């Protein structure tokens, strides 16, 4: 699907370069959907064309989005690390 946005020329320069705007619009759209719980982490990664989880984590951190963990999830991780000798 293709989406076309009309942005007045006078505002384009303030929003970024013309070449950057399609990517910035895509990132804003899918990031908003991710924050609203409409997209999963793998779906977001696919839409952005990111190949690794590290790239995905970097993208999220750059946009102030951090994964939330429950106390139970953290305790599970600690036990798993202890089993591995860490």
Residue pairs with C-beta under 8 A, 6 or more apart in sequence:
3 25
5 21
5 25
7 15
7 21
12 18
12 21
15 21
15 24
16 24
26 47
26 48
27 48
27 59
27 63
30 39
30 44
30 47
30 48
31 44
31 63
31 65
33 39
33 44
34 41
34 44
34 65
35 65
39 47
41 56
44 56
45 53
45 55
45 56
48 56
48 59
50 56
50 59
60 66
60 67
